[in-house]
């Protein structure tokens, strides 16, 4: 039941899929009077933009609605008690008032008989946006605090169901182990409730929250279990299609590289080839936007399946995992990533953590422009865009991890970097930008695709940007190529490079 992209005047259009998480709205609207019309109006900011699908997340370990099968976020909450009440007491005192905003707002809306997700689904259809639900399949925020309010009583009471019961070194050690039938059935109960309660166009199984679902070394056999699980969900949605009178799509969010996804038990290619899913999001986890998603490989593996392939664009942008600051994509760096993704075959640009406040772009004033530009190649054309080298942040246990930066470059020992920059500009200036440089750069040779680039001095970059110096090197005419470009750096003395970028600026930019 493949769904085609939107068409406009006979041309296949792409678009933006945007994920709204389970807490943002409730936290940021705390203290406001929220009636049904006010809740519905949140959708209106996306009407008339390139947003084709809104993916509404109703859960972490708890739900943000009054579930009958899982704990709602307000279980144990006393609206008359102080911030230091038992539900919140495990959190640091300065966090308790902020945590309470989500809980109280969700409780109040349920108490007033307003089902946020039903309201949003209805408003999406009025606005011409396809409404989806996105279920987090293994959320483990704050599991270092076993008493945190976001954890379910089921998770607290059953440590035997965790994927690494013999240690705790990272949050994902305490994720549920989907190798156990009780875990799969527990999550299937919520899926059944969502399908019965809400008339959505699609359901996304978000396996990237948090991406590790089986005991180390048991992921491949676990993959067979997740394939059977996905088939069960598909059968359930097929039953509800007849009742709802319209098709219901099934999607999945998985790691960016096919073999890593398979080695973590998420065999998305098999799901697609068996006709179980209609929609696939390939994405990093959180640490950075991954600007080199292997979309051509995914397209080849999915050939003939009719899958809608979405390129996940995370909000953060960092050149390497130990980078000392958290920075978000700007409009210009989001343009760069989106231009590359669409040129490489993505059907959607999928925005994760791009909210209208708080968890948002640092240059939030550009949010309306983002929503009207990054979903189509035509609206990116002629705009200033930045292509920044980043890294992949999700790996299966035991996989060797690759991160190109930072790198020490020896004298006379060239190092190469590869950046995909999407379609060629028709005019304007293009530059290689090298930053976080230490060492002597006098006489350093920089080439793009074998052609020597000319030194142009230091540049000041708006965030996201590295600490320290940024040096520009002009790209000669005709050196830049569509798609992949190789930058070679060869210094006369040892240098360290911590930032690599290609900037494409139009004549009037």
N, C-alpha and C positions, 0 to 999 in steps of 0.2 A: 504494500500500500504506500508506495513512494509518493511524496508530495513534491511538486515542482516549485522552483522559485517563482516569486511574483514576476509578472510580465507587464511592461509598460510600452505601448506602441510597438509591440512585437519584439522588444529587446528583453532578454532575461536580466532581471535586476537581482541584486544581492540584498543587503539590508543589515540591520542590527538586531541581535537578540540581547536583551538586557535582563540580568538576574537581580532581583530584589531580595535581600536576605530576610531572615526570620525575626530580626530584632530592630533593624534601623528605623522603620516607620514608627514603631511603638515608643522607642526611646526619644526620638527627635520631636514627636508631637505630644510629649508628656506635658500635662498642665493645661492643654488646650481643650476647648469644648468640641468634642468630636461627635457629630451626628452622621447619619448615613450619607448625606450629600457631601459633607466635608471629607469623609473617607474616600468616597468615589472620586472626588476632584483631584486626588493625588495622581490618578492615571492621566489626567488631561495634559500634563506637561509633556507627555510622549506622543500625543495625538498630532498628526501632521508632520512628524519627524520621520527619520529612516528606521525607527523601531518597528519591526514587523512582528516580534513576539516579546511579550513580557513573561518572564519566568519567576513565579512567586513562590518563595520558599516558606513553608509553614512550620518547619521544625528544626531543632538540633536534637539533643537527646529528649527534649520535651517539646511540646507543640505550643504554638502561639494562638491556638483556638481551643475551644472546650472539647477536646478529644474524649471519647469514651473508652479508648483502648490503650492510649499512652497518657503519661502524666502531662497535664497542661503546665505552662511555665509558672502559674500561680499556685500550684499545689503546695500547701503548707503556709500560704501567705495570709497575714492578718492586716487588712487595710487600716485598722485602727491602731496598730502597734507602731513603734518607732523603727528607725532604720536598722537598729541592732537586734531585731527580732530573730528567732532561730533560723528562719530560712536564709537570712543574709549574713549571719554573724561570722561565718567562716571567711568572708571577703574582708580585705583591709577596710578600716573605717572610712577612709576617703573615697572608696569605690562604692560603698553601700548606697548612697543616695542616687548615683547614676544607674546602678543595677536595678534599683527599685522602679525607675521610670518605665522600663520595659515591662516589668511584672505588673505594675499598677495599671498602666494604660491598657494592656491586653486584658487584664481582669475587668476593668471598667467597661470596655467595649463588649465583652461577653455578658457582663451583668446587665448591660443595656439592650441586649438582644441583637447586637450588630456583628455579623459574621464578616470580618474584613475581606476574607478571600472570596466569598460569594459576591460581595459588593464589587470588588475589583474585577472579577471575571465578567460580570455583567457590563461594567463600564468599558472594559477592553473591547467587547464586541460592539458597543455603541461607537467607539472611537476607531474602529477598523483595525484593531490590534488583536493578534491571536493570543488568547490567554492560556498559559501553561502553569502547572505546578512543578516545582523542583524539590524533590525529597532528598535531604542529606542522609546518606546511607550508613554513616559511621562517624558522627561528629564527636570529637574528643577535646573540645576546648576545655582548658583548665582542669584536666584530670589529675594534675598534681595536687589539687585540692578536692579530696573525695567528697567533702560535704558541700561543695559549691551548689548554688541553687539551680544551675542549669542541668544537673545530672538527674537521671531517672532513678527511681527507687529500685527498678529492676537491675540497672547497671551496678548500683551500690551493693545490692544484696547478692550478686552473682559474680564474684571475682573469678570463678572457675570458667566463665565464658569469655575471658579476655584472651587476646591473641598471644601475648607473651607473659604468662603467669609467673615466670621464674625470675623476672627482674623488672626494674623500671628505670629507663634511661632517657626516654622520650615519650611524648604524649601518645604516639601510635602504639607503644607497647601495651597500653591499656584500652585499645580499641576492641570492639567485639570481634570474636573469631567466627567468621561465616562458615568455617568448616563444621560447625556444630549446628545440628538441625534446629535446636531450640532458638538459636539466634536468627536463623532465616525465617522461621515462623513468626517470631516476634516482630520483625520488620514487615513481613507480609500482612500482618494484621493492620498496620497503619496504611499500607497501600490499599487494602480493601476498603477501609473507612474513607480514604480520600476519594476513591472512585465512586463510592456510594453517595458521598456528601456533596461533591463538587462537579459541575458540568464543565470540565476543562477541554481544550482542544488537544492537549498533549501532556504527558507525564514524563518528566526527566528524572532518571535515577542518577543522583550525583555521587558517583563513586570517588570523587576527588576530595570529599570531606569525610575522611582524611587520607584516603589513598592506600591504606594498608589493611587488609581484611583477613589475612590468614597467617598461621604460624610460619616463621621463617623456614623455608625449604618445602612447604606444603602448598605453594601458590599454584603450581600447574594442575595438581589434582583439584585444588579449590576452584580453578577456572572452569572445570566441568560442572561444578556445583552452581557457579554463578550463571553459566549458560542455561542450566535447567531452571534456575530461579527466574532469569529473564524470560524464558519461555512461559513460565507460569504467569508472570505479569502480563505478557502479551495475550494469553488466553483470557485472562480476566478483563482486559480492556476490550477485547473482541466481543465479549458478552455485553459490556456496557455500551458498545457502539450501537447495538440493536435497540437498546433502551433509550439512548440519547438521540438517536436518529441522525448521527453524523459520525464521521471517522474520528478516531482518537489515535494520535501518534504516540509512539514510545521512543524516548531518547535516553542517551547515556553520556556522562561526562567522565573522561578517562585521561590518563597521562599522555603527554605530547608525542611520545615515540612508540610505534607499534610493538616493538619487542619488549620494552619496559612494561607497557600495559599488559601484555600477555604474561610476562614473568611475575606480575603482581596479581594475576588471576582475572584480569579484565580483558578477555579475548574478544574485543569488539569486532574484529574482522569476521570471526565465526558468527557472532550475533547478527551481523549484517547479511552474511551469505545465507544464513538460515531464515532470513526474513523476519527476525524478531524485533529489530529496531528500525526506525525510519530516520533517525536524527542522531548525529554523533558530534560531540564537542571534544576536541583535543586541546589540551591546555596544560600549563604549569600549575603548581599548587598554590603558591602565595609569594614566595621570596622575591620574584621579579616577573615582569612580562618577558616571555621567551620570544625573541624576535626572529628566531630561525626554526619555526615549526616545520617539520618535514612533510608539508602538505602534498607534494608530488607523490611521495611514497604512499601516503594514505589514499590518495586518489587512485593510484594503480591497484592497491589491494582491495579497494571498494568498487572497482570498475564493474558496472553492470548491476549493482545493487539498488541504484536509485536513491541512495542515502543523501540527505542534506548534511554536508560537512561544514561544521562551524569551527572557526579559529578562535581559541580562547585568548582574550587580551586582558591580563590582570592589571590592576591599578598601579602596583608598585613597579618601579624601574630601577634596577641596580646592576652594575657591571659584574659583580661577583658576590658570593654569599657573605663574606666577611667585610663587605663595604660598611663603613662606620655610620652611615646615615640612612634613614628611610626616606625615599623620595617617590613621588608618583609620576606617572606619565603626564606630560603636558599635552595640549592640543597638538603641538608640532610633532612630538614623538609618537603620539597615538596615530597621527596621520601616516607617519613613516611605517609603523608596523602594519596598519590596515592596508596601505597601498601594496605592501609586499604580500600580505595574506591573500588579498583579492586577486592579485596578479598570478599567484601560485595556485589558484583554483578553489579558494574557500567560497562557500555559498553564503555564509554569514560571518560577520565579525561579532563575536560574543563577548559582551562587556560584563566583567565580574568585579564587584566592589566599586562600581561607578555610581554612587548614590547622589542624591540631590543636596546632601549636606553631610558633615562630619566625616564619614568614610567616603572620601571623594577626592577629585583632582585638587592639587594645590592651587591651580589656576581655575577655580570653580566658576569664575565669570565666563569661562569659555565652554561651560557645559552645554548650553543651547547649540553652539556651533558644532561641538562634537557630535551631538545627536543628529545633526543635519548634514554631516560631511563624511564620516568614516565608514559608512555602509555601502558606498558606491564609488567606483573608480572615477566616474564623471565628475563628482563633486570634490574629489581630491586633486583633480588635475589643476595645475597652475598654482597650487598652494605650497607654502614653505613647509617642508617636512624634514624630519631628522631620523636617521637610521642608526640606532645605537647597538653596539655589540653587547649581548647579555649571555645567559647561560641557562641550562636545564636544571630544575631544582628537584625533580622527582626521579628516584632510582629504585630498582628492586634490590633486596638484600644481596650483597655480594657483587653487584655490578660495579665496574670501574667508573668513577665519576669524572666527567670532563668539564673543565672550566678554563677558557682560554686566557682569562685575566685574573690577577695581575701577572705579568711575565717579565723576567729579566732577560734583556737582549744583549748578548755579548758583542764586543767590537768586531765588526766584519762578519757577524753571524746573523743573517737575515731571519726574521720571523714573519710568518704570513697570517693574516686574519681574513676571514670570509664574511661578507655581509650581503644579504639579499635586499635590493633596493626597489624592487618592483618595476613599474614602467618607466621608460626614459622620459625626462622632461623635454619639452619642446624648445625651451630657452631658459636663460638664467645662469646663475653661478653655482658650481658644485665644488665642494671641498672635502678633503680628509681632515678630521680633527682628532688629535692625539692629546690625551690629558693624563693627569696624575703622574706627570713625568718627573723622574729623579735622574740626575746625571747630566752630562754634557750633551746637548743636542746639536751643537755647531757641527755642520758637515753631515748630519744624518740624512741618508737618502730614503725617500718615501716614493714608492711606485704604486700605481693602480693599474692592474691588469698588464703589468710590464712597462707602462709609460711613466716617466719621471714626473712627479708632482712638484710644483714650485713653492718654496717657503713663502708664507704670507704673514708671518708674525703671530703674535698672541691674539687670542679671542676671549671675550667674556661671554659665557653661555648662561642663559637663563636656566633655572632649575627645570628638569634634572641636569645636574652637572657634577663634575668631580671636584675634589679639593685640589688646590695647586694650579699649576700652569696648564693652559690649553693652547696648543699650537696648531695653526691652520696651514694646509698645503693645497694649493690650487690644482684641481684636476684638469688636465689638458682637454681641449675639444675632442670629442669622439672616443675618449678613453673609457668613459662610464658605459656600462652595458646594462641592458634589461636583465633583471634577475640577479644572479650572483656576481659579485665583484670581489677581487682578491687584492688586499692591501699588503704590500711588503715593506717592512721597516728594517733598515740596515744602518746602525750607528757606527761612528768612528771610535766612540768610547762606550763602555757599558752603560745602559740606561734601563730603567724600569718603566713599563707602560701599564697604566691602570684604567685607561678609557680610550675607546676607539669608536669613531662615529663618521658617517658620511652625511653631510648637510647638503640639501638641494633647495636652493633659494630662487624664487622667480625674479625676473628683472625688477619688479616693483616691490620686492619683499625686503 
